[in-house]
Amino acid sequence: MKINKFKLEEFFAKYEFNVKYSLCSSDCEAFSVKELLDLDKKYRNELETLRLGYTESYGNPILREEIAKLYEGHNKEDILIFSGAEEAIFIFMNVLLDKNDSIIVQFPAYQSLFEVANAIGVRTALWKMIEDDLWDIDLKKLKHNISSNTKCIVINFPHNPTGFLPTLDQFEEICKIAQENRLYVLSDEVYRFLEFKEKYRLPGMSEIYEKGISLGVMSKAFGLAGLRIGWIATKDKTLLNELASFKNYTTICNSALSEFFAIIALRNKQFLLERNLEIIEENLSLLDSFFKKYSSIFRWSKPKAGSIAFPKILIEKNIEEICIDLIKQKNVLLMPATKYDYDNKHFRIGFGRKNMRKALEKFEEYVKENLI
């Protein structure tokens, strides 16, 4: 397989750990080992006796049970653990798709959601979102993209990078369209549980559709990207077994330490999520004020969920050039939309980190000095 370079990740690899402020990080504030161990005094003793041998290829059964609790009507037999969501995407695409197939991918999108399929030789139809004051989806366009060899619809809610969240009616209509055409649905749900109002939370696609595949991860909502723990939840046991078989050619099994800390986190998920949502709420207020102040320069499409958004610059400037100049002048990192193959006007901004206030202050300095 020959695959195109991953533009977003290569941009991060070059700059993320060489700048003082990341204003485009997609994850929430990371928890420390000490913070997790302090959640219960028994955890430290359990850590000290943990054996660092091979682990079960499907994932620690206790971890799979904890993940299954995130979904209505699931048990550990419906869960397969991966080394992050990226491995899950890669394996899913390779197992499900053949060269003569086609898939439909909601767009803009995280590159691997369409690039892995492209590398396999699959035809990829991009289902472009509606860009207005607020982002939206066009279900008529989704239906129009379906062809005789379409095998899968790939969706992402809450959405990266816009923060868009559909209504329950829209979500169920996607499921209905897939059912009518006997299509799989890969539902990237890595920002699930970061809804600003819990009543807007959608069910996992695997909860409502027998050919639905829910993709989850510890990185985003739970603030534990360093664990590299992701998963797929599905009722399709045949598919799950085929994914597990392919995994024997990638990582085989997961880190015992990572699984241990993931279990702790999920057993205390309410605490983790509440802390992260508090950070997001405070940071969103700052962003609302910032973009209102500079509404002649930027268009702010306020997100409905998640820890990222996709504002647009309104003046005649190239956003990638601005992002590079911002690094040089203020040591602040933003993600240009060019890394999503989208345009040269939008940029991704992240608001899940505690230091966002300071990063935003530095960005404002740049705006005053260069864009007004």
Buried (B, 14 or more C-beta within 10 A) or exposed (E): EEEEEBBBBEBBEEBBEEBEBBBBBBBBBBBEBEEBBEBEEEBEEEBEEEEEEEBEBBBBEBBBBBBBEBBEEBEBEBBBBBBBBBBBBBBBBBBBBEEEBBBBBBBBBBBBBBBBBBBBEBBBBBBBBEBEEEBBBEBEBBEEBBEEEBBBBBBBBBBBBBBBBBEEEBBBBBBEBBBEBEBBBBBBBBBBBBBBEEEBBBBBBBBBBEBBBBBBBBBBBBBBBBBBBBBBBBBBEEBBEBBBEBBEEEBEBBBBBBBBBBBBBBBBBEEBBEBBBEBBEEBBEBBEEBBEEBEEBBBBBBBBBBBBBBBBBEEEBBBBEBBBBBBEEBEBBBBBBBBBBBEBBBBBBBBBBEBBEBBBBBBBBBBEEEBE
